[in-house]
Amino acid sequence: MLTWLAPGQDFPPLAQALSDPAGLLAAGGDLSPSRLIAAYRQGIFPWYNAGDPILWWSPDPRMVLLPDELRVPRSLAKLMRRQPYEIRVDSAFRAVMTACAQPRAGQAGTWINADIIDAYTQLHALGVAHSVEAWQDGVLVGGLYGIALGRAFYGESMFARAPDASKIAFVHLVRQLQRWQFGMIDCQMNTAHLARFGAREIPRADFIARLESLVNLAAVPTPWRLDHDLAE
């Protein structure tokens, strides 16, 4: 039976997540910073359509990328050496989220609604949510955003308005996380796009075991700054 969260109520054990739909754990609650941080620390994330109750998920298996397992396609590595975009971090967080919220080809809508944008922008102000952006001639042309707790990063969404802009921003992020000794990037769901970069599925129990140690490590001081030689 699906748990409906009352104000202040803790999430149920992950073992109670449904098998159909796979990974659905709870509904209700709110998008306060404390609720969201508590969710991510436990391997739970919100995902729901506008107008529906907030739905909380913890799928099994879980798609992850271990930073040391990053694979960069040869054609993309060649393009990166030409440095077609200026890569920045945390300079346009809300703009990145707004761009990620735009409907994609073949999609009727998006789960990134106004409440989600407001909630994650609050996390950004707290130094918990971050964006990595690709700029061209002063115009934002691609990027991604996610959550960082300790030395775990949770990828949320990305967008591109120029060729490979989001992919290049992603590679810069992963290489920086390697240097900061992050142990895992949560990709949530299995996609062929992320698998090409080395992401793979692991059992939820393994994901949580890794997470429990990583989220308790010291956080990288904010504001985040990227090293300058990450295109090499």
Secondary structure, DSSP 8 states (H G I E B T S, - for coil): --EEE-TT-----GGG--BTTBTEEEEE----HHHHHHHHHTT-EE---TTS--EEE--SSEEEE-GGG----HHHHHHHHT--SEEEESSSHHHHHHHHTS--TT-S--S--HHHHHHHHHHHHTT-EEEEEEEETTEEEEEEEEEEETTEEEEEEEEESSTTHHHHHHHHHHHHHHHTT--EEEEES--HHHHTTT-EEE-HHHHHHHHHHHTTS----SS----S-TT-
